[in-house]
Amino acid sequence: MGNSIYEIDANRNILLCLGFRIEELELLKNILVNYGKVTPSILSSLGFSYRDAKRLQYLHDIVIGKITIDTGDADAVSKHFKKMYGGSNRIRIGHLPLSKFNKVPRLAVIAGIPDGNYSIYNSSNSDGGARMYPVVGLSDKKITIQTKKKPVLPYGSEKKLYYIKNKTNGKIYYTEDSKKISKKLKESSEAEIGTVLEIKKLTEDKKVVVAIDKRYIRMVNRYMILASFQEPPEFHLGLYKLVAFEGTKIYVYGETMKESEIVHYNRGSQRVYSFGFDKRQIQARLQRTATELYAYLNGVYWEFQPATMEFKSFDRKESSQKSDTAKEKVEF
């Protein structure tokens, strides 16, 4: 008996961190002083409810070492607090703060457009760093953007930039006038002819919609920070495991989005709290989201796992093709 009372006092802070109240510790000490042991019949005779008796018995089993809890393991901590609070009042998706947005913009960068009326669209031609354009359409061969930048075009322009590729030597010619592409060349098996870009329309708010060949434009990779009750995927951009006050585990992690996705998540088990394009901001956004949720859920435990994959802002594809601008009719 005396040893049990000593263990309660010696491990008081640990027991409090495990969710027991100071009143419960003192109550257990009084029972041990007066009865010398803790049994279901003694607790029942003292008028404790089944739930309270079970909790006191559990506390006693921990004190005497019959039950040990690994306080450095999320699963063990989760199991303990679920036992403490039972199956009622379990945290569900409806208890989490709502997602802060329902749309993640898609952006793209442009490169390789030759000097001329349309070279203003190259992302490098921007004073504030590489310009990224909002994407409004995506197909197998083209990406469509919307921008306020408008080229100064001569009257009657086709509003297109064409390319003519010599399949033999790989050299590419460009022209804004389809009349400069001879009939012979159009029929030649040695030439590949296509459209680099085309201005599709002018919107009501004075923006231009431009369709661009995928060889001259790259989608910017995106990531999102989400919270989920489900086990995270094997590959992630960093992971926090949280345990709420009643034992529920919540996973907060970063995930790379597919280029075609606007927002993709399971509303029944996930919330999306942040997104971005710059990998230098991932850790800060992830940590902020985890910290806010931990406080919101009265968290009792957390652990961090480093990223299992690298986030790349966008995939670079280098080209060694030579190019020229067609001033006259193009012939090989």
C-alpha positions as CSV (number, residue, x, y, z in Angstrom):
1,M,0.0,0.0,0.0
2,G,2.7,2.4,1.0
3,N,4.6,1.8,-2.2
4,S,1.5,2.6,-4.3
5,I,1.0,5.8,-2.5
6,Y,4.6,6.7,-3.0
7,E,4.3,6.0,-6.8
8,I,1.3,8.3,-7.0
9,D,3.3,11.2,-5.5
10,A,6.5,10.4,-7.3
11,N,4.8,10.2,-10.7
12,R,2.2,12.9,-10.2
13,N,3.2,15.1,-13.2
14,I,3.3,12.1,-15.5
15,L,-0.1,10.9,-14.4
16,L,-1.5,14.4,-14.9
17,C,-0.1,14.5,-18.4
18,L,-1.8,11.2,-19.0
19,G,-5.1,13.0,-18.4
20,F,-5.9,12.1,-14.8
21,R,-7.2,14.8,-12.6
22,I,-5.5,15.8,-9.3
23,E,-8.8,14.9,-7.5
24,E,-8.5,11.3,-8.9
25,L,-5.0,10.9,-7.6
26,E,-6.0,12.1,-4.1
27,L,-9.1,9.9,-4.2
28,L,-7.0,6.8,-5.1
29,K,-4.6,7.6,-2.2
30,N,-7.4,7.8,0.3
31,I,-8.9,4.4,-0.9
32,L,-5.4,2.8,-0.5
33,V,-5.0,4.3,3.0
34,N,-8.4,3.1,4.2
35,Y,-8.8,-0.2,2.3
36,G,-5.2,-1.2,1.4
37,K,-6.2,-2.2,-2.1
38,V,-8.4,-1.4,-5.1
39,T,-11.0,-3.9,-6.3
40,P,-14.3,-3.6,-8.2
41,S,-16.2,-4.7,-5.1
42,I,-14.6,-2.0,-3.0
43,L,-15.2,0.7,-5.5
44,S,-18.8,-0.5,-6.0
45,S,-19.4,-0.4,-2.2
46,L,-18.2,3.2,-2.2
47,G,-20.9,4.2,-4.7
48,F,-18.8,4.8,-7.7
49,S,-20.5,4.4,-11.1
50,Y,-19.2,1.7,-13.4
51,R,-17.4,4.3,-15.6
52,D,-15.7,6.1,-12.7
53,A,-14.8,2.8,-11.0
54,K,-13.3,1.5,-14.2
55,R,-11.2,4.7,-14.6
56,L,-9.9,4.5,-11.0
57,Q,-9.0,0.8,-11.5
58,Y,-7.2,1.8,-14.7
59,L,-5.3,4.5,-12.8
60,H,-4.3,2.0,-10.1
61,D,-3.1,-0.5,-12.7
62,I,-0.8,2.2,-14.2
63,V,0.5,3.2,-10.8
64,I,1.5,-0.3,-9.8
65,G,3.1,-1.0,-13.2
66,K,0.5,-3.6,-14.4
67,I,-0.1,-1.4,-17.4
68,T,2.6,0.6,-19.1
69,I,2.1,3.4,-21.7
70,D,4.7,4.4,-24.2
71,T,4.3,8.2,-24.1
72,G,6.6,8.5,-27.2
73,D,4.4,6.6,-29.5
74,A,1.3,8.0,-31.2
75,D,-0.6,4.7,-31.4
76,A,0.0,4.0,-27.7
77,V,-1.0,7.5,-26.6
78,S,-4.1,7.4,-28.8
79,K,-5.1,4.0,-27.3
80,H,-4.7,5.3,-23.8
81,F,-6.8,8.4,-24.2
82,K,-9.5,6.5,-26.0
83,K,-9.7,4.2,-23.0
84,M,-9.8,7.3,-20.7
85,Y,-12.7,8.9,-22.5
86,G,-14.5,5.8,-23.8
87,G,-16.3,5.7,-27.2
88,S,-18.5,8.7,-26.7
89,N,-17.9,12.2,-27.9
90,R,-15.4,11.0,-30.5
91,I,-14.0,13.8,-32.7
92,R,-15.4,13.6,-36.3
93,I,-14.8,15.5,-39.5
94,G,-17.5,17.9,-38.5
95,H,-15.5,19.0,-35.5
96,L,-12.6,20.2,-37.6
97,P,-12.5,23.8,-38.9
98,L,-13.8,24.0,-42.4
99,S,-11.4,24.1,-45.4
100,K,-10.3,27.7,-46.1
101,F,-11.0,27.5,-49.8
102,N,-12.5,25.3,-52.4
103,K,-10.4,26.1,-55.4
104,V,-6.6,26.0,-56.0
105,P,-5.5,28.0,-59.0
106,R,-3.4,26.4,-61.7
107,L,-0.4,28.4,-63.0
108,A,2.1,28.0,-65.8
109,V,5.4,29.4,-67.0
110,I,6.3,30.2,-70.6
111,A,9.7,30.0,-72.3
112,G,11.1,29.6,-75.8
113,I,8.9,32.0,-77.8
114,P,11.3,33.7,-80.3
115,D,11.8,37.5,-80.4
116,G,8.9,39.2,-81.9
117,N,5.4,40.3,-81.1
118,Y,4.6,37.3,-78.9
119,S,7.9,37.1,-76.9
120,I,6.3,39.4,-74.3
121,Y,4.7,36.2,-73.0
122,N,8.0,34.5,-72.0
123,S,8.0,34.3,-68.2
124,S,11.5,35.7,-68.1
125,N,10.3,39.0,-69.6
126,S,9.0,40.2,-66.2
127,D,10.5,42.8,-63.9
128,G,9.4,41.0,-60.7
129,G,10.9,37.6,-61.4
130,A,9.5,34.8,-63.5
131,R,5.9,35.5,-64.4
132,M,3.3,32.8,-63.8
133,Y,0.1,32.8,-65.7
134,P,-3.4,31.6,-64.6
135,V,-4.4,28.5,-66.5
136,V,-8.0,28.3,-67.7
137,G,-7.8,25.3,-69.9
138,L,-5.8,22.1,-70.4
139,S,-5.7,19.6,-73.2
140,D,-3.3,16.9,-74.5
141,K,-1.2,19.3,-76.6
142,K,-2.1,22.8,-75.4
143,I,-2.4,24.9,-72.2
144,T,-4.7,27.9,-72.3
145,I,-3.9,30.9,-70.1
146,Q,-5.5,34.3,-69.4
147,T,-3.5,37.5,-69.0
148,K,-3.7,41.2,-69.2
149,K,-0.6,41.3,-71.4
150,K,-1.5,42.1,-75.0
151,P,0.9,42.1,-77.9
152,V,0.9,45.1,-80.3
153,L,-0.1,43.5,-83.6
154,P,-0.5,44.9,-87.1
155,Y,-4.0,45.3,-88.5
156,G,-5.3,42.1,-90.0
157,S,-2.9,39.9,-88.0
158,E,-3.9,36.2,-87.8
159,K,-3.2,36.4,-84.0
160,K,-1.2,33.2,-84.3
161,L,2.5,32.2,-84.2
162,Y,3.4,29.3,-86.4
163,Y,6.4,26.9,-86.2
164,I,7.9,25.0,-89.1
165,K,10.3,22.2,-88.0
166,N,12.7,20.6,-90.4
167,K,12.6,17.0,-89.3
168,T,16.0,16.3,-90.9
169,N,18.2,18.7,-88.9
170,G,15.7,19.7,-86.1
171,K,15.9,23.4,-87.0
172,I,12.7,25.4,-86.3
173,Y,11.4,28.5,-88.2
174,Y,8.7,30.8,-86.9
175,T,6.2,33.0,-88.7
176,E,3.1,35.0,-87.8
177,D,1.9,34.8,-91.4
178,S,0.6,31.5,-92.7
179,K,1.0,32.8,-96.3
180,K,4.8,32.5,-95.8
181,I,4.5,28.7,-95.5
182,S,4.6,27.4,-99.1
183,K,2.2,24.7,-100.3
184,K,5.1,22.5,-101.1
185,L,6.3,22.7,-97.5
186,K,2.8,22.0,-96.2
187,E,2.8,18.8,-98.2
188,S,6.4,17.8,-97.4
189,S,7.0,14.8,-95.2
190,E,10.2,16.5,-94.0
191,A,8.3,19.3,-92.3
192,E,6.3,19.5,-89.2
193,I,4.0,22.5,-89.0
194,G,2.0,23.7,-86.1
195,T,0.8,26.6,-84.0
196,V,3.0,27.8,-81.1
197,L,0.3,30.0,-79.8
198,E,-3.1,31.6,-80.7
199,I,-5.0,34.4,-79.2
200,K,-8.4,33.0,-78.8
201,K,-10.5,35.9,-77.5
202,L,-10.7,39.1,-75.5
203,T,-12.7,38.8,-72.3
204,E,-15.2,41.4,-71.0
205,D,-12.6,42.5,-68.4
206,K,-10.1,43.2,-71.2
207,K,-7.9,40.1,-70.7
208,V,-6.7,37.9,-73.5
209,V,-7.1,34.2,-73.6
210,V,-4.1,32.5,-75.3
211,A,-3.7,28.8,-76.2
212,I,0.0,27.7,-76.2
213,D,1.7,24.5,-77.4
214,K,2.9,22.5,-74.4
215,R,6.4,22.6,-75.7
216,Y,6.6,26.3,-74.8
217,I,4.7,26.2,-71.6
218,R,5.0,24.3,-68.3
219,M,2.4,23.8,-65.6
220,V,3.7,24.9,-62.2
221,N,3.5,22.1,-59.7
222,R,1.3,22.8,-56.6
223,Y,1.1,21.4,-53.1
224,M,-1.7,21.4,-50.6
225,I,-1.6,21.1,-46.8
226,L,-4.4,19.0,-45.5
227,A,-5.7,17.3,-42.3
228,S,-7.1,13.8,-42.5
229,F,-8.3,11.0,-40.2
230,Q,-7.0,8.4,-42.7
231,E,-3.4,7.1,-42.9
232,P,-1.4,9.4,-45.2
233,P,0.1,8.2,-48.5
234,E,3.5,6.7,-48.5
235,F,5.0,9.7,-50.3
236,H,4.3,13.1,-48.8
237,L,5.9,16.5,-48.2
238,G,6.2,16.2,-44.5
239,L,3.8,14.8,-41.9
240,Y,2.6,15.7,-38.4
241,K,0.8,13.0,-36.3
242,L,-1.5,14.6,-33.8
243,V,-3.5,13.0,-31.0
244,A,-6.5,14.9,-29.7
245,F,-7.5,15.1,-26.1
246,E,-9.9,12.1,-26.4
247,G,-7.5,9.9,-28.4
248,T,-8.4,10.5,-32.1
249,K,-5.4,10.6,-34.4
250,I,-5.2,13.4,-37.0
251,Y,-2.7,13.5,-39.8
252,V,-1.5,16.8,-41.1
253,Y,0.7,16.5,-44.2
254,G,1.7,18.1,-47.5
255,E,0.8,16.5,-50.8
256,T,1.7,17.3,-54.4
257,M,-1.4,18.0,-56.6
258,K,-1.8,16.6,-60.1
259,E,-1.7,19.3,-62.9
260,S,-5.3,18.7,-63.9
261,E,-6.7,19.0,-60.3
262,I,-8.4,22.1,-59.1
263,V,-9.1,20.7,-55.6
264,H,-9.2,16.9,-55.0
265,Y,-9.9,15.6,-51.5
266,N,-12.3,13.4,-49.7
267,R,-14.8,15.7,-47.9
268,G,-15.8,12.9,-45.6
269,S,-12.4,12.5,-44.0
270,Q,-10.2,15.5,-45.0
271,R,-9.9,19.2,-44.8
272,V,-7.6,21.4,-46.9
273,Y,-6.0,24.3,-45.1
274,S,-3.3,25.7,-47.3
275,F,-1.7,25.5,-50.7
276,G,1.3,26.9,-52.5
277,F,3.8,26.7,-55.3
278,D,7.1,27.6,-53.6
279,K,8.8,24.6,-51.9
280,R,10.5,27.0,-49.5
281,Q,7.2,27.7,-47.8
282,I,6.0,24.1,-47.4
283,Q,7.5,23.5,-43.9
284,A,6.2,26.8,-42.5
285,R,2.7,26.3,-43.8
286,L,2.7,22.7,-42.6
287,Q,3.9,23.6,-39.1
288,R,1.4,26.5,-38.8
289,T,-1.5,24.3,-39.8
290,A,-0.4,21.5,-37.3
291,T,0.1,24.0,-34.5
292,E,-3.3,25.6,-35.0
293,L,-5.1,22.2,-35.1
294,Y,-3.2,20.9,-32.1
295,A,-4.4,23.9,-30.0
296,Y,-7.9,23.7,-31.5
297,L,-8.3,20.0,-30.5
298,N,-6.6,20.3,-27.1
299,G,-3.9,18.0,-28.4
300,V,-2.0,15.7,-26.0
301,Y,0.7,14.4,-28.4
302,W,2.4,15.2,-31.6
303,E,5.3,13.9,-33.7
304,F,6.8,14.9,-37.0
305,Q,8.1,12.9,-39.9
306,P,10.2,14.5,-42.7
307,A,9.1,14.5,-46.3
308,T,9.4,11.2,-48.2
309,M,9.5,12.9,-51.6
310,E,10.9,16.1,-53.1
311,F,8.7,18.9,-54.3
312,K,9.8,20.5,-57.6
313,S,8.2,23.8,-58.5
314,F,8.0,22.8,-62.1
315,D,9.6,20.2,-64.4
316,R,12.2,21.6,-66.7
317,K,12.5,20.2,-70.2
318,E,15.5,21.5,-72.1
319,S,15.6,21.8,-75.8
320,S,18.6,22.0,-78.1
321,Q,16.6,22.9,-81.2
322,K,17.8,25.7,-83.3
323,S,15.3,28.3,-84.3
324,D,14.9,31.2,-86.7
325,T,12.1,33.6,-87.6
326,A,10.8,33.4,-91.1
327,K,10.9,36.8,-92.9
328,E,10.1,35.4,-96.3
329,K,8.4,32.3,-97.6
330,V,9.8,29.3,-95.9
331,E,11.5,26.6,-98.1
332,F,13.8,23.8,-97.2
